[in-house]
């Protein structure tokens, strides 16, 4: 009888401790992943589905990266506004956060694509007409002519969706940054100011470096959430992973294989990112 079995017998356990500590969920996911990969390599149906969906995987990753980069910048600026003593900056930031977080992301994507973007184009057309009326020739006249010719058709649905997703997540990142900034002891700001630093210098060189270090894991989790929420772009007919899943199902009528592959691809991407976030958390906790 092994040592683990002896310990289990003495403690009245039916399962050895070593077996209890195994990450069974990971083993099950690994088994399912191996099964799917095997089907892709041996089944013509799964192989064809994977090849058709691969373009959607690349667009999903690209749109997520671009949207998230914009969202982080928006979140940082708005987060600074949320802790600012400037009434205008604070009010504008809070208004943005409260309004955007109170509207479903899908509704925001549709609103950006079919309401805000057409209004922006109309505004650019009006500005172009004004420039052409004020200047008979020259650079400004030519620029106005370009703005007048600009059409909503020039803005791809992918671009509209990326902007909408970025603005939606910017409000959530703002709260992450606000929490990170407020987690830093107030004495550090006071100490920096006593050394002659301005508010912005103290925020840049003392507070933000520590706050960003603390919010990296939550930012990583939000990136994973955005990757999954990028599936909402399918409502705008953007040919990302979910949309291509719909198209593949419509062209082949293979519902089971199509959505198995779509689910597996999302799961594979999120699991890899989750492992990266966990590694980052361990690294920061050790440091």
VEXDREN-516264 format. One record per residue: residue in three letters; chain; x, y, z of N, C-alpha, C in turn. Coordinates in pm, whole numbers. Layout:
! VEXDREN-516264
R    aa   ch      nc1      nc2      nc3     cac1     cac2     cac3      cc1      cc2      cc3
R   ALA    A        X        Y        Z        X        Y        Z        X        Y        Z
...
END
This chain:
! VEXDREN-516264
R    aa   ch      nc1      nc2      nc3     cac1     cac2     cac3      cc1      cc2      cc3
R   UNK    A       85     -119        0        0        0        0       89      125        0
R   UNK    A       61      220      -91      143      340     -103      118      434       13
R   UNK    A      212      535       27      198      632      136       71      711      125
R   UNK    A       34      751        3      -89      828      -15     -211      744       23
R   UNK    A     -207      614      -13     -320      527       21     -331      508      171
R   UNK    A     -214      497      239     -216      483      385     -276      607      449
R   UNK    A     -234      725      401     -288      851      455     -439      858      431
R   UNK    A     -481      815      315     -623      820      284     -701      726      374
R   UNK    A     -643      606      400     -710      510      487     -721      561      628
R   UNK    A     -612      622      678     -612      673      816     -711      788      833
R   UNK    A     -720      869      732     -808      986      744     -952      956      704
R   UNK    A     -977      833      659    -1112      795      621    -1150      842      483
R   UNK    A    -1053      886      402    -1081      932      267    -1101      814      174
R   UNK    A    -1194      828       83    -1215      726      -19    -1122      746     -138
R   UNK    A    -1078      872     -161     -991      906     -272     -859      958     -217
R   UNK    A     -744      910     -266     -616      961     -219     -604     1111     -238
R   UNK    A     -524     1174     -149     -508     1320     -153     -452     1365     -286
R   UNK    A     -356     1290     -340     -294     1329     -467     -396     1337     -579
R   UNK    A     -492     1241     -579     -595     1244     -682     -691     1360     -663
R   UNK    A     -718     1393     -538     -808     1506     -511     -749     1638     -559
R   UNK    A     -616     1646     -554     -551     1772     -591     -530     1787     -741
R   UNK    A     -555     1683     -816     -539     1693     -960     -641     1792    -1018
R   UNK    A     -599     1874    -1116     -694     1967    -1181     -782     1891    -1281
R   UNK    A     -884     1824    -1229     -966     1740    -1314    -1035     1818    -1425
R   UNK    A    -1074     1942    -1393    -1141     2024    -1495    -1048     2047    -1614
R   UNK    A     -918     2071    -1583     -822     2094    -1691     -799     1967    -1773
R   UNK    A     -799     1853    -1705     -780     1727    -1775     -899     1698    -1867
R   UNK    A    -1020     1730    -1819    -1139     1709    -1902    -1135     1801    -2024
R   UNK    A    -1100     1929    -2002    -1090     2023    -2114     -982     1978    -2212
R   UNK    A     -868     1931    -2158     -761     1882    -2244     -806     1764    -2329
R   UNK    A     -881     1673    -2266     -932     1557    -2339    -1026     1601    -2452
R   UNK    A    -1115     1695    -2421    -1207     1744    -2524    -1131     1814    -2636
R   UNK    A    -1025     1891    -2597     -945     1958    -2698     -875     1860    -2790
R   UNK    A     -818     1756    -2732     -752     1652    -2813     -853     1585    -2906
R   UNK    A     -973     1563    -2855    -1078     1501    -2935    -1114     1589    -3055
R   UNK    A    -1127     1720    -3031    -1161     1811    -3140    -1048     1817    -3242
R   UNK    A     -922     1828    -3193     -807     1833    -3284     -800     1705    -3368
R   UNK    A     -828     1593    -3305     -828     1465    -3377     -933     1467    -3488
R   UNK    A    -1051     1519    -3457    -1157     1527    -3557    -1120     1620    -3671
R   UNK    A    -1054     1732    -3637    -1011     1826    -3741     -912     1759    -3836
R   UNK    A     -824     1675    -3780     -719     1612    -3861     -772     1490    -3939
R   UNK    A     -876     1428    -3890     -922     1304    -3954    -1057     1318    -4023
R   UNK    A    -1137     1415    -3982    -1271     1430    -4039    -1271     1543    -4142
R   UNK    A    -1318     1513    -4261    -1326     1615    -4365    -1425     1725    -4328
R   UNK    A    -1531     1687    -4259    -1632     1785    -4217    -1573     1886    -4121
R   UNK    A    -1507     1838    -4016    -1447     1928    -3918    -1332     2008    -3979
R   UNK    A    -1255     1944    -4067    -1144     2014    -4131    -1194     2129    -4217
R   UNK    A    -1299     2105    -4294    -1357     2210    -4378    -1415     2322    -4292
R   UNK    A    -1480     2285    -4182    -1536     2387    -4092    -1426     2473    -4031
R   UNK    A    -1318     2410    -3988    -1208     2484    -3927    -1147     2582    -4027
R   UNK    A    -1124     2536    -4150    -1065     2624    -4252    -1156     2743    -4282
R   UNK    A    -1287     2719    -4283    -1380     2828    -4311    -1383     2929    -4196
R   UNK    A    -1370     2880    -4072    -1380     2968    -3955    -1248     3039    -3924
R   UNK    A    -1136     2995    -3980    -1007     3049    -3940     -996     3199    -3968
R   UNK    A    -1053     3245    -4078    -1052     3389    -4107    -1126     3466    -3999
R   UNK    A    -1232     3408    -3945    -1307     3472    -3838    -1227     3480    -3710
R   UNK    A    -1144     3378    -3683    -1057     3381    -3565     -960     3498    -3575
R   UNK    A     -900     3516    -3691     -803     3625    -3710     -870     3761    -3695
R   UNK    A     -990     3775    -3751    -1060     3904    -3739    -1104     3928    -3596
R   UNK    A    -1145     3822    -3526    -1184     3835    -3385    -1067     3886    -3302
R   UNK    A     -950     3827    -3321     -832     3868    -3246     -793     4011    -3281
R   UNK    A     -793     4045    -3410     -753     4179    -3453     -849     4286    -3399
R   UNK    A     -979     4262    -3412    -1077     4360    -3365    -1070     4376    -3214
R   UNK    A    -1043     4266    -3142    -1031     4274    -2996     -908     4355    -2956
R   UNK    A     -796     4332    -3022     -674     4405    -2989     -690     4555    -3013
R   UNK    A     -748     4591    -3127     -766     4733    -3159     -866     4797    -3064
R   UNK    A     -978     4731    -3042    -1080     4786    -2952    -1025     4802    -2811
R   UNK    A     -949     4703    -2767     -899     4708    -2630     -795     4818    -2613
R   UNK    A     -710     4837    -2712     -611     4945    -2704     -680     5081    -2689
R   UNK    A     -784     5103    -2769     -859     5229    -2759     -930     5237    -2625
R   UNK    A     -987     5127    -2580    -1061     5126    -2453     -970     5156    -2335
R   UNK    A     -847     5105    -2337     -754     5131    -2226     -718     5279    -2221
R   UNK    A     -695     5340    -2337     -664     5484    -2340     -782     5565    -2288
R   UNK    A     -902     5532    -2338    -1023     5600    -2289    -1042     5578    -2139
R   UNK    A    -1019     5456    -2096    -1036     5424    -1955     -939     5498    -1866
R   UNK    A     -814     5509    -1911     -715     5581    -1831     -750     5728    -1818
R   UNK    A     -787     5790    -1929     -823     5932    -1925     -947     5953    -1839
R   UNK    A    -1047     5868    -1858    -1171     5882    -1781    -1149     5848    -1634
R   UNK    A    -1063     5748    -1608    -1032     5714    -1469     -966     5828    -1396
R   UNK    A     -877     5899    -1465     -815     6017    -1406     -921     6125    -1379
R   UNK    A    -1017     6134    -1470    -1125     6231    -1448    -1212     6195    -1330
R   UNK    A    -1228     6065    -1305    -1312     6020    -1195    -1252     6052    -1058
R   UNK    A    -1120     6073    -1053    -1056     6108     -925    -1009     6253     -924
R   UNK    A    -1045     6327    -1030    -1002     6466    -1041    -1091     6557     -955
R   UNK    A    -1032     6667     -909    -1107     6766     -834    -1163     6875     -926
R   UNK    A    -1126     6866    -1054    -1183     6959    -1153    -1328     6920    -1180
R   UNK    A    -1419     7012    -1155    -1562     6981    -1165    -1602     6940    -1306
R   UNK    A    -1552     7011    -1405    -1589     6981    -1544    -1537     6844    -1586
R   UNK    A    -1408     6818    -1557    -1346     6691    -1593    -1414     6575    -1521
R   UNK    A    -1442     6594    -1392    -1507     6489    -1313    -1649     6463    -1363
R   UNK    A    -1724     6570    -1391    -1863     6554    -1435    -1870     6484    -1570
R   UNK    A    -1785     6526    -1664    -1785     6465    -1797    -1747     6316    -1788
R   UNK    A    -1647     6286    -1706    -1604     6147    -1692    -1712     6061    -1628
R   UNK    A    -1772     6113    -1523    -1877     6038    -1454    -1999     6017    -1543
R   UNK    A    -2034     6120    -1619    -2148     6108    -1711    -2122     5998    -1813
R   UNK    A    -2002     5996    -1869    -1965     5894    -1966    -1973     5754    -1905
R   UNK    A    -1917     5736    -1786    -1915     5605    -1722    -2056     5558    -1689
R   UNK    A    -2135     5643    -1629    -2268     5602    -1585    -2362     5573    -1703
R   UNK    A    -2354     5655    -1807    -2441     5634    -1922    -2402     5508    -1998
R   UNK    A    -2274     5493    -2027    -2229     5379    -2108    -2248     5248    -2034
R   UNK    A    -2221     5246    -1904    -2237     5122    -1828    -2384     5085    -1808
R   UNK    A    -2473     5180    -1829    -2615     5154    -1811    -2686     5105    -1936
R   UNK    A    -2613     5095    -2048    -2673     5052    -2174    -2608     4921    -2218
R   UNK    A    -2684     4821    -2258    -2624     4696    -2304    -2527     4718    -2419
R   UNK    A    -2421     4640    -2423    -2318     4659    -2525    -2375     4638    -2665
R   UNK    A    -2463     4542    -2680    -2521     4518    -2813    -2597     4640    -2862
R   UNK    A    -2672     4703    -2773    -2746     4824    -2811    -2648     4935    -2848
R   UNK    A    -2539     4946    -2774    -2439     5048    -2806    -2377     5026    -2943
R   UNK    A    -2348     4901    -2976    -2289     4872    -3107    -2383     4913    -3220
R   UNK    A    -2510     4879    -3205    -2609     4916    -3307    -2624     5067    -3314
R   UNK    A    -2624     5133    -3198    -2639     5279    -3193    -2522     5348    -3262
R   UNK    A    -2401     5301    -3234    -2283     5359    -3299    -2285     5337    -3449
R   UNK    A    -2325     5218    -3491    -2320     5184    -3632    -2425     5258    -3715
R   UNK    A    -2545     5273    -3659    -2656     5323    -3740    -2710     5459    -3697
R   UNK    A    -2659     5514    -3587    -2705     5646    -3542    -2589     5745    -3536
R   UNK    A    -2489     5714    -3457    -2381     5809    -3436    -2295     5827    -3561
R   UNK    A    -2256     5717    -3624    -2171     5728    -3743    -2238     5806    -3857
R   UNK    A    -2366     5780    -3888    -2431     5863    -3989    -2437     6011    -3951
R   UNK    A    -2456     6040    -3820    -2456     6179    -3776    -2318     6243    -3794
R   UNK    A    -2214     6167    -3766    -2077     6217    -3785    -2052     6248    -3932
R   UNK    A    -2096     6159    -4020    -2078     6180    -4163    -2155     6303    -4210
R   UNK    A    -2278     6319    -4162    -2357     6437    -4197    -2286     6565    -4150
R   UNK    A    -2227     6559    -4030    -2154     6675    -3981    -2033     6708    -4067
R   UNK    A    -1961     6603    -4110    -1845     6626    -4197    -1888     6682    -4332
R   UNK    A    -2000     6633    -4384    -2051     6687    -4511    -2089     6834    -4498
R   UNK    A    -2151     6868    -4386    -2190     7009    -4363    -2067     7097    -4350
R   UNK    A    -1966     7048    -4278    -1841     7123    -4264    -1774     7142    -4399
R   UNK    A    -1777     7037    -4482    -1718     7050    -4615    -1790     7153    -4700
R   UNK    A    -1923     7153    -4694    -1999     7253    -4768    -1970     7394    -4721
R   UNK    A    -1951     7411    -4589    -1919     7543    -4534    -1782     7590    -4582
R   UNK    A    -1684     7501    -4585    -1551     7538    -4633    -1553     7574    -4781
R   UNK    A    -1630     7501    -4859    -1638     7531    -5002    -1707     7664    -5027
R   UNK    A    -1801     7700    -4939    -1871     7828    -4954    -1782     7945    -4913
R   UNK    A    -1691     7922    -4819    -1606     8030    -4768    -1480     8051    -4852
R   UNK    A    -1432     7944    -4915    -1308     7953    -4992    -1333     7907    -5136
R   UNK    A    -1296     7991    -5230    -1320     7961    -5371    -1219     7861    -5427
R   UNK    A    -1103     7853    -5366     -999     7761    -5414     -898     7739    -5303
R   UNK    A     -797     7661    -5333     -693     7636    -5234     -713     7507    -5157
R   UNK    A     -626     7490    -5058     -626     7366    -4980     -757     7345    -4906
R   UNK    A     -807     7452    -4841     -930     7436    -4763    -1049     7404    -4851
R   UNK    A    -1051     7460    -4971    -1160     7429    -5064    -1155     7282    -5103
R   UNK    A    -1034     7234    -5136    -1018     7094    -5174    -1052     7000    -5057
R   UNK    A    -1012     7043    -4936    -1044     6963    -4818    -1194     6957    -4796
R   UNK    A    -1261     7072    -4815    -1407     7076    -4803    -1474     6988    -4906
R   UNK    A    -1419     6986    -5026    -1474     6901    -5132    -1461     6754    -5095
R   UNK    A    -1348     6720    -5032    -1328     6581    -4988    -1429     6544    -4880
R   UNK    A    -1451     6636    -4785    -1547     6607    -4678    -1689     6595    -4733
R   UNK    A    -1721     6675    -4833    -1855     6670    -4891    -1880     6536    -4961
R   UNK    A    -1774     6485    -5023    -1788     6358    -5095    -1785     6237    -5004
R   UNK    A    -1750     6259    -4875    -1740     6147    -4782    -1878     6089    -4755
R   UNK    A    -1888     5957    -4757    -2017     5890    -4741    -2011     5788    -4628
R   UNK    A    -2126     5757    -4574    -2133     5656    -4468    -2086     5521    -4520
R   UNK    A    -2095     5501    -4651    -2048     5376    -4711    -1896     5361    -4700
R   UNK    A    -1826     5473    -4678    -1681     5467    -4664    -1636     5411    -4529
R   UNK    A    -1729     5401    -4434    -1696     5349    -4302    -1744     5205    -4294
R   UNK    A    -1652     5112    -4292    -1688     4970    -4288    -1756     4935    -4157
R   UNK    A    -1839     4833    -4161    -1907     4788    -4041    -1808     4740    -3935
R   UNK    A    -1697     4685    -3980    -1595     4641    -3883    -1542     4759    -3804
R   UNK    A    -1515     4870    -3873    -1466     4989    -3805    -1570     5045    -3708
R   UNK    A    -1696     5045    -3749    -1803     5095    -3661    -1814     5006    -3537
R   UNK    A    -1806     4876    -3557    -1816     4785    -3444    -1699     4798    -3349
R   UNK    A    -1579     4813    -3404    -1460     4827    -3320    -1469     4953    -3234
R   UNK    A    -1513     5063    -3294    -1527     5188    -3219    -1633     5173    -3110
R   UNK    A    -1746     5114    -3145    -1852     5094    -3046    -1807     5007    -2931
R   UNK    A    -1736     4899    -2961    -1687     4809    -2856    -1585     4879    -2768
R   UNK    A    -1499     4961    -2830    -1397     5033    -2753    -1459     5135    -2658
R   UNK    A    -1558     5208    -2707    -1625     5308    -2622    -1699     5239    -2509
R   UNK    A    -1762     5127    -2538    -1837     5054    -2435    -1744     5005    -2325
R   UNK    A    -1632     4946    -2362    -1540     4893    -2262    -1456     5002    -2197
R   UNK    A    -1445     5117    -2261    -1370     5227    -2200    -1428     5268    -2066
R   UNK    A    -1561     5260    -2053    -1625     5296    -1927    -1589     5196    -1817
R   UNK    A    -1581     5069    -1852    -1545     4967    -1753    -1397     4978    -1714
R   UNK    A    -1312     5008    -1811    -1170     5025    -1779    -1149     5150    -1692
R   UNK    A    -1234     5250    -1709    -1224     5370    -1627    -1241     5337    -1480
R   UNK    A    -1336     5250    -1450    -1358     5211    -1311    -1243     5125    -1258
R   UNK    A    -1182     5047    -1345    -1065     4968    -1304     -951     5062    -1267
R   UNK    A     -925     5161    -1350     -818     5257    -1322     -850     5341    -1198
R   UNK    A     -977     5379    -1185    -1015     5458    -1067     -988     5379     -940
R   UNK    A    -1028     5251     -941    -1004     5168     -823     -855     5153     -795
R   UNK    A     -776     5137     -901     -632     5124     -881     -569     5249     -824
R   UNK    A     -611     5364     -874     -557     5492     -825     -597     5515     -679
R   UNK    A     -723     5487     -647     -769     5510     -511     -713     5409     -411
R   UNK    A     -657     5299     -461     -597     5200     -372     -459     5243     -321
R   UNK    A     -402     5342     -386     -271     5394     -342     -293     5487     -223
R   UNK    A     -212     5472     -121     -228     5552        0     -218     5701      -32
R   UNK    A     -307     5779       29     -309     5923        4     -179     5991       48
R   UNK    A     -113     5932      144       11     5991      192      116     6002       84
R   UNK    A      112     5914      -16      211     5919     -122      191     6042     -210
R   UNK    A       68     6077     -236       41     6200     -311       85     6322     -232
R   UNK    A       54     6322     -103       93     6435      -18      245     6447       -9
R   UNK    A      313     6332       -1      460     6335        6      519     6388     -123
R   UNK    A      461     6347     -236      511     6394     -366      488     6544     -381
R   UNK    A      372     6592     -337      345     6735     -346      436     6815     -254
R   UNK    A      468     6757     -138      558     6827      -45      700     6838      -99
R   UNK    A      734     6751     -194      867     6758     -257      871     6856     -372
R   UNK    A      760     6921     -398      758     7023     -502      696     6978     -633
R   UNK    A      647     6856     -638      584     6808     -761      445     6869     -777
R   UNK    A      407     6891     -904      270     6932     -931      180     6810     -921
R   UNK    A       49     6833     -927      -46     6721     -919      -21     6622    -1032
R   UNK    A       -2     6674    -1154       17     6587    -1269      151     6514    -1262
R   UNK    A      255     6579    -1212      383     6511    -1197      373     6399    -1093
R   UNK    A      308     6426     -983      292     6324     -879      209     6206     -932
R   UNK    A      105     6236    -1008       22     6131    -1064      101     6047    -1165
R   UNK    A      182     6115    -1245      256     6045    -1351      372     5962    -1296
R   UNK    A      447     6016    -1204      570     5950    -1160      555     5867    -1032
R   UNK    A      450     5893     -954      437     5825     -825      314     5735     -820
R   UNK    A      197     5792     -850       72     5718     -832       45     5619     -945
R   UNK    A       49     5667    -1070       12     5581    -1182       99     5456    -1197
R   UNK    A      232     5465    -1183      312     5342    -1196      269     5233    -1099
R   UNK    A      236     5271     -975      190     5172     -878       48     5124     -908
R   UNK    A      -38     5218     -949     -177     5181     -978     -185     5087    -1098
R   UNK    A     -109     5115    -1203     -112     5031    -1322      -65     4890    -1289
R   UNK    A       35     4881    -1204       84     4749    -1162      -27     4669    -1092
R   UNK    A     -108     4737    -1015     -215     4669     -941     -333     4631    -1030
R   UNK    A     -356     4708    -1136     -475     4683    -1218     -445     4594    -1339
R   UNK    A     -322     4549    -1354     -290     4464    -1470     -374     4336    -1474
R   UNK    A     -388     4262    -1362     -473     4142    -1368     -619     4172    -1406
R   UNK    A     -684     4273    -1345     -821     4305    -1389     -828     4346    -1535
R   UNK    A     -726     4418    -1582     -724     4456    -1723     -715     4332    -1812
R   UNK    A     -635     4235    -1768     -626     4110    -1843     -758     4036    -1848
R   UNK    A     -829     4034    -1735     -961     3969    -1732    -1060     4041    -1824
R   UNK    A    -1052     4173    -1829    -1141     4248    -1917    -1108     4222    -2064
R   UNK    A     -981     4199    -2094     -944     4166    -2231    -1010     4034    -2273
R   UNK    A    -1010     3938    -2180    -1076     3810    -2209    -1226     3831    -2230
R   UNK    A    -1286     3915    -2147    -1429     3944    -2162    -1458     4011    -2296
R   UNK    A    -1369     4102    -2336    -1390     4169    -2464    -1377     4070    -2580
R   UNK    A    -1283     3977    -2569    -1269     3876    -2673    -1400     3800    -2692
R   UNK    A    -1465     3765    -2582    -1593     3695    -2592    -1703     3787    -2642
R   UNK    A    -1704     3911    -2594    -1808     4005    -2635    -1792     4051    -2779
R   UNK    A    -1674     4026    -2839    -1657     4060    -2981    -1753     3980    -3067
R   UNK    A    -1808     3872    -3013    -1908     3794    -3087    -2033     3878    -3117
R   UNK    A    -2054     3985    -3038    -2169     4072    -3063    -2156     4147    -3194
R   UNK    A    -2034     4155    -3248    -2015     4221    -3377    -2089     4148    -3488
R   UNK    A    -2125     4023    -3464    -2201     3948    -3564    -2337     4013    -3590
R   UNK    A    -2387     4091    -3494    -2514     4162    -3514    -2501     4268    -3622
R   UNK    A    -2377     4312    -3650    -2351     4411    -3754    -2303     4344    -3882
R   UNK    A    -2314     4212    -3887    -2270     4133    -4003    -2119     4141    -4025
R   UNK    A    -2044     4171    -3920    -1898     4167    -3928    -1857     4020    -3933
R   UNK    A    -1769     3986    -4023    -1735     3845    -4046    -1631     3794    -3947
R   UNK    A    -1665     3809    -3819    -1579     3750    -3716    -1621     3606    -3693
R   UNK    A    -1571     3545    -3586    -1589     3401    -3567    -1735     3359    -3559
R   UNK    A    -1815     3430    -3480    -1956     3392    -3465    -2033     3409    -3596
R   UNK    A    -2007     3519    -3665    -2076     3542    -3793    -2040     3436    -3896
R   UNK    A    -1912     3400    -3901    -1873     3294    -3995    -1934     3160    -3953
R   UNK    A    -1954     3141    -3823    -2024     3021    -3778    -2165     3016    -3833
R   UNK    A    -2234     3131    -3828    -2369     3138    -3885    -2368     3108    -4035
R   UNK    A    -2271     3167    -4104    -2263     3148    -4248    -2230     3003    -4284
R   UNK    A    -2140     2943    -4206    -2103     2805    -4234    -2221     2710    -4210
R   UNK    A    -2295     2739    -4105    -2413     2657    -4078    -2515     2672    -4190
R   UNK    A    -2530     2794    -4244    -2627     2818    -4350    -2585     2751    -4481
R   UNK    A    -2454     2745    -4506    -2410     2690    -4635    -2396     2538    -4631
R   UNK    A    -2377     2480    -4513    -2354     2335    -4504    -2464     2260    -4430
R   UNK    A    -2544     2333    -4349    -2647     2273    -4264    -2587     2178    -4160
R   UNK    A    -2459     2198    -4128    -2391     2116    -4027    -2392     2193    -3895
R   UNK    A    -2503     2191    -3828    -2518     2267    -3704    -2426     2216    -3594
R   UNK    A    -2426     2086    -3574    -2349     2026    -3466    -2200     2054    -3481
R   UNK    A    -2144     2023    -3598    -2000     2041    -3619    -1961     2189    -3615
R   UNK    A    -2045     2274    -3673    -2012     2417    -3680    -2001     2480    -3543
R   UNK    A    -2104     2460    -3462    -2104     2527    -3332    -2013     2458    -3232
R   UNK    A    -1985     2330    -3252    -1880     2265    -3174    -1746     2334    -3197
R   UNK    A    -1715     2359    -3324    -1587     2421    -3358    -1581     2566    -3310
R   UNK    A    -1691     2641    -3326    -1694     2780    -3279    -1670     2785    -3129
R   UNK    A    -1741     2701    -3055    -1726     2698    -2909    -1584     2659    -2870
R   UNK    A    -1528     2560    -2938    -1392     2516    -2906    -1290     2626    -2933
R   UNK    A    -1304     2698    -3043    -1208     2803    -3075    -1212     2916    -2973
R   UNK    A    -1334     2956    -2933    -1346     3058    -2827    -1285     3007    -2697
R   UNK    A    -1315     2883    -2662    -1263     2826    -2538    -1111     2818    -2540
R   UNK    A    -1055     2778    -2653     -910     2769    -2664     -845     2905    -2644
R   UNK    A     -900     3008    -2707     -842     3142    -2693     -854     3195    -2551
R   UNK    A     -971     3177    -2490     -989     3229    -2354     -907     3152    -2251
R   UNK    A     -891     3022    -2270     -810     2945    -2175     -664     2985    -2181
R   UNK    A     -612     3006    -2301     -473     3050    -2315     -454     3187    -2248
R   UNK    A     -548     3277    -2270     -538     3409    -2209     -554     3400    -2057
R   UNK    A     -642     3313    -2009     -661     3296    -1864     -533     3247    -1798
R   UNK    A     -464     3154    -1863     -337     3106    -1808     -235     3219    -1803
R   UNK    A     -236     3304    -1906     -145     3419    -1906     -175     3515    -1792
R   UNK    A     -304     3541    -1768     -343     3631    -1659     -304     3573    -1524
R   UNK    A     -325     3442    -1505     -287     3379    -1379     -136     3384    -1357
R   UNK    A      -59     3364    -1465       86     3374    -1454      128     3515    -1417
R   UNK    A       60     3614    -1474       89     3753    -1441       57     3782    -1295
R   UNK    A      -54     3731    -1245      -91     3751    -1105       13     3690    -1012
R   UNK    A       60     3571    -1045      164     3506     -962      292     3587     -966
R   UNK    A      327     3637    -1082      449     3716    -1097      442     3843    -1014
R   UNK    A      328     3910    -1019      313     4034     -942      308     4008     -793
R   UNK    A      248     3896     -750      240     3865     -609      377     3832     -552
R   UNK    A      463     3767     -636      598     3735     -589      684     3859     -580
R   UNK    A      674     3946     -683      750     4070     -684      705     4164     -572
END
